[in-house]
Amino acid sequence: MEENSTTTQSYPFVFHGKGTAYFEIQLANWVLTFISLGFYYPWAKANSLRYLYSKTEFAGSRFTFHGTGKEMFLGFIKAIGIFILLYGAVMAGALSGSQTWLYVGLGVFYVGFMALIPLAIHGRMRYRMSRTSWRGIHFGYRGQLMRLYGLFISNLLLTIITFGIYGSWYTVNLRKEIIGNIRMGNVRFSYEGTGTELFIINLKGLVLTILTLGGYLFAYTRDLHNYYLNNVYLEQNGHYSRLSSSVTGWGYFKLVAINLFIVVFSLGIAAPFATIRTMRFVLQNAELVGEFDADNLLQTEDIYKDATYEDVSDMLDISLV
């Protein structure tokens, strides 16, 4: 996909977050979550996201997260209920004294666990995108759940059959489906990477990381990060822009090394400072290049407030694309 060089502009990202301010927010979150036996978690998450979004600037304006603890709490309770049922199946099988029923319980757990992944991705994207705005224009996610299930299952089977080789194409296909259904008003997102390109990056990264006894790992991570971001395109009324990332292997090494030092020697207490450093590193090395027109954005997306699978995705440790 080509950009028109005569109208190409660069729109930077800037992160204004401060480690001390975010630490204060997280400290309060930790205390209240502990006192409430975990029930404050949805409000803690909403507070964290609201701060991080409000400190992220693009083209001179900052993002806004509109989600609330109340919305997430309802989803949090539903998510806990789902996992209680899954673990309950295993416990029932174990307490039955029958090996057959134990296997049945384990089967229900693993099948249910795998079935939750597309549901969690779909639900989280719908909620998170709908509750995010920039200059008053809301994002949206138009993906279809059954289509995502079909892609997830078929690509998973192909990855298993090919002993993992198809994994690169699987990753790209998921990104195409998920990112391709993101909207920001009348701006449509797409992912233009290919499985072949990602396979070569993965093969090169794996071989060189082994040959260098791990020394190439940071360059490999840089290649993946830049590849994922550099292939995200935005289309607005026939005009195209794309994300551009300039992360370096040395820069990533310094980020990880210092973050590891901060987290380990503070016994995890200073983790908020590591989060702020990571956000600043990623965003200061990213920009949007192309024909994006902020003045002609139009609101097109509906508001969606069901946060059920926002918390399921947390429990499954699923990150946004």
C-alpha positions in Angstrom: 0.0 0.0 0.0 1.5 3.3 -1.1 1.3 6.8 0.4 1.1 9.9 -1.8 4.6 11.5 -1.2 3.3 15.0 -2.1 0.9 15.1 0.8 2.8 12.9 3.3 3.0 14.3 6.8 4.4 13.0 10.1 2.2 13.0 13.2 4.2 12.2 16.4 3.1 10.4 19.6 4.2 11.9 22.9 3.8 10.4 26.4 3.5 12.8 29.3 3.2 10.3 32.1 5.3 10.6 35.3 6.6 7.7 37.3 5.8 9.3 40.7 2.2 10.2 39.7 1.5 6.7 38.4 3.1 5.1 41.4 0.7 7.1 43.7 -2.2 5.9 41.7 -1.0 2.3 41.7 -0.2 2.4 45.5 -3.8 3.5 46.2 -5.0 0.8 43.9 -3.0 -1.9 45.6 -4.1 -0.9 49.1 -7.8 -0.6 48.2 -7.7 -3.9 46.2 -6.1 -5.7 49.2 -8.6 -4.2 51.7 -11.6 -5.1 49.5 -10.3 -8.7 49.0 -9.8 -8.0 45.3 -13.2 -6.5 44.6 -11.7 -3.0 43.9 -9.7 -4.4 41.0 -12.1 -3.1 38.3 -11.9 0.4 39.7 -8.1 0.1 40.0 -7.9 -0.9 36.4 -10.1 1.9 35.2 -8.0 4.4 37.2 -4.8 3.1 35.6 -6.1 3.1 32.1 -7.6 6.6 32.5 -4.2 8.0 33.6 -2.2 6.3 30.8 -4.6 7.3 28.1 -4.8 10.9 29.3 -1.0 11.2 29.2 -0.8 9.8 25.6 -0.7 12.6 23.0 -1.1 12.2 19.3 -0.9 15.1 16.8 -1.3 17.6 19.6 -4.3 16.0 21.3 -4.6 13.4 24.1 -6.6 10.2 24.2 -9.5 9.7 26.7 -10.6 6.4 28.3 -14.3 6.6 29.2 -14.6 3.2 30.9 -15.7 3.1 34.6 -15.1 0.8 37.5 -18.8 0.1 37.7 -18.9 -1.2 34.1 -15.8 -3.3 34.7 -17.1 -4.6 38.0 -20.2 -6.2 36.4 -17.9 -7.8 33.9 -15.5 -8.8 36.7 -18.2 -10.7 38.5 -19.3 -12.5 35.3 -15.7 -13.4 34.6 -15.2 -14.9 38.0 -18.4 -16.9 37.6 -17.1 -18.4 34.3 -13.8 -19.5 35.8 -15.5 -20.9 38.9 -17.6 -23.1 36.6 -14.6 -24.3 34.6 -12.6 -25.1 37.8 -15.7 -26.6 39.3 -15.8 -29.1 36.5 -12.2 -30.2 37.3 -13.0 -30.4 41.0 -16.1 -32.4 40.5 -14.2 -34.9 38.4 -11.5 -35.2 41.0 -13.9 -35.6 43.9 -15.9 -38.3 42.0 -13.2 -40.8 42.5 -13.6 -41.9 38.9 -10.7 -41.5 36.5 -13.2 -41.3 33.6 -15.0 -38.4 35.2 -11.7 -36.7 36.1 -10.8 -36.8 32.4 -14.2 -35.5 31.5 -13.7 -32.6 33.9 -10.3 -31.8 32.5 -11.7 -32.0 29.0 -14.4 -29.5 29.9 -11.9 -27.2 31.5 -9.4 -27.2 28.5 -12.1 -27.0 25.8 -13.9 -24.2 27.8 -10.6 -22.4 28.3 -9.7 -22.5 24.6 -13.3 -21.5 23.6 -13.0 -18.4 25.8 -9.9 -17.0 24.0 -11.8 -15.7 20.8 -14.7 -14.6 23.0 -12.3 -12.7 25.3 -10.5 -11.0 22.4 -13.8 -10.0 20.7 -15.4 -8.7 23.9 -12.3 -6.8 25.0 -11.8 -5.2 21.7 -15.5 -4.1 21.5 -15.4 -2.6 25.0 -11.9 -1.1 25.0 -12.3 0.5 21.5 -15.8 1.9 22.3 -14.6 3.5 25.5 -11.6 5.2 23.9 -11.8 8.5 22.1 -9.5 11.1 20.6 -10.7 14.7 20.0 -14.2 13.5 21.0 -14.2 10.9 18.2 -14.8 7.4 19.6 -13.1 4.3 18.4 -15.0 1.2 17.5 -14.6 -2.5 16.8 -16.8 -4.1 14.1 -15.5 -7.7 14.2 -17.9 -10.7 14.1 -17.5 -13.3 16.8 -18.3 -16.3 14.7 -15.8 -15.3 12.0 -13.1 -14.9 14.7 -14.0 -18.3 16.0 -13.7 -19.9 12.5 -10.3 -18.2 11.9 -9.0 -19.1 15.4 -9.9 -22.8 15.2 -8.9 -23.4 11.6 -5.5 -21.6 12.0 -4.9 -23.3 15.3 -5.4 -26.7 13.7 -3.1 -25.8 10.8 -0.4 -24.7 13.3 -0.7 -28.0 15.2 -0.6 -30.1 12.0 2.5 -28.2 10.7 4.2 -28.5 14.1 4.1 -24.8 14.6 5.4 -23.7 11.2 2.1 -22.1 10.3 2.2 -20.1 13.5 3.5 -17.0 11.6 0.6 -17.0 9.2 -1.7 -17.6 12.1 -0.5 -14.5 13.9 -0.8 -12.4 10.8 -4.3 -13.7 10.0 -5.4 -12.8 13.5 -3.9 -9.3 13.2 -5.6 -8.8 9.9 -9.0 -9.8 11.3 -8.7 -7.8 14.6 -7.0 -4.7 13.4 -9.0 -4.6 10.2 -12.2 -4.2 12.2 -10.9 -1.2 14.2 -12.4 2.2 13.4 -11.7 5.7 14.6 -14.8 7.5 13.4 -14.5 7.4 9.6 -10.9 6.1 9.7 -10.5 2.4 8.9 -7.5 0.4 10.2 -5.9 -2.5 8.4 -2.9 -4.8 8.8 -0.8 -5.3 5.7 1.9 -7.8 6.9 2.3 -11.3 5.5 2.9 -14.6 7.0 5.9 -15.2 4.9 7.6 -12.0 6.1 6.9 -12.8 9.7 8.1 -16.4 9.2 11.5 -15.2 7.9 11.8 -12.8 10.9 11.0 -15.6 13.3 13.3 -18.1 11.6 16.2 -15.6 11.5 15.5 -14.5 15.1 15.4 -18.1 16.4 18.5 -19.3 14.6 20.6 -16.2 15.5 19.4 -16.1 19.1 20.5 -19.8 19.5 23.9 -19.2 17.8 24.6 -16.1 19.9 23.5 -17.8 23.1 20.7 -15.3 23.5 22.6 -12.2 22.5 20.4 -11.6 19.4 17.2 -11.7 21.4 16.9 -8.0 21.8 17.4 -7.4 18.0 14.8 -10.1 17.4 12.3 -8.4 19.7 13.1 -5.1 17.9 12.4 -6.7 14.5 9.0 -8.1 15.7 7.9 -4.9 17.4 8.8 -2.7 14.3 7.2 -5.3 11.9 3.9 -5.3 13.8 3.6 -1.5 14.0 5.0 -0.7 10.6 2.3 -2.8 8.9 -0.7 -1.0 10.5 -2.4 1.3 8.0 -5.2 3.8 8.3 -7.5 4.7 5.5 -9.6 7.9 5.5 -11.7 8.7 2.5 -9.3 7.1 0.1 -6.2 8.6 1.7 -3.7 6.3 3.5 -1.3 6.6 6.5 0.7 4.1 8.4 2.3 3.7 11.7 6.1 3.9 11.8 8.3 2.5 14.6 12.0 3.3 15.0 12.8 1.1 18.0 16.4 -0.1 18.1 17.9 -3.3 19.6 20.2 -1.3 21.8 17.4 0.9 23.0 15.2 -2.2 23.8 18.1 -3.8 25.7 18.6 -0.7 27.9 14.8 -0.5 28.5 14.6 -4.2 29.6 17.8 -4.1 31.6 16.9 -1.0 33.6 13.3 -2.1 34.1 14.4 -5.5 35.3 16.8 -3.7 37.8 14.0 -1.4 39.0 11.4 -4.2 39.5 13.7 -6.8 41.0 15.5 -4.6 43.5 12.3 -2.9 44.6 10.7 -6.4 45.0 8.1 -5.3 42.5 7.0 -2.1 44.3 8.5 0.2 41.7 6.8 -1.6 38.8 4.8 1.5 37.9 8.0 3.3 37.1 8.9 0.5 34.7 5.5 0.8 33.1 5.9 4.5 32.5 9.4 4.0 31.0 8.0 1.4 28.6 5.2 3.6 27.5 7.5 6.5 26.9 10.0 4.3 25.0 7.4 2.8 22.7 5.6 6.1 22.0 8.6 8.3 21.5 9.8 5.9 18.8 6.4 5.8 17.0 4.7 8.2 14.6 1.9 8.2 12.0 3.1 8.9 8.5 0.8 9.8 5.6 -2.3 11.7 4.6 -4.2 11.6 7.9 -6.6 14.6 8.2 -7.6 15.2 11.9 -9.9 18.1 10.9 -12.2 15.8 8.8 -12.8 13.0 11.3 -16.5 12.1 11.6 -18.2 10.2 14.5 -19.5 6.8 13.2 -19.3 4.4 16.1 -21.8 3.3 18.7 -21.1 3.2 22.5 -20.7 -0.3 23.9 -20.5 -0.7 27.7 -20.4 -4.5 28.4 -16.9 -5.1 30.0 -17.4 -8.8 30.7 -14.6 -10.1 28.5 -12.3 -7.2 29.4 -11.6 -9.1 32.6 -11.7 -12.6 31.1 -8.9 -11.5 28.8 -6.9 -10.3 31.9 -7.4 -13.7 33.5 -6.3 -15.4 30.3 -3.3 -13.0 30.0 -4.4 -11.8 26.6 -3.0 -8.5 25.4 -4.5 -6.2 22.9 -3.1 -6.4 19.4 
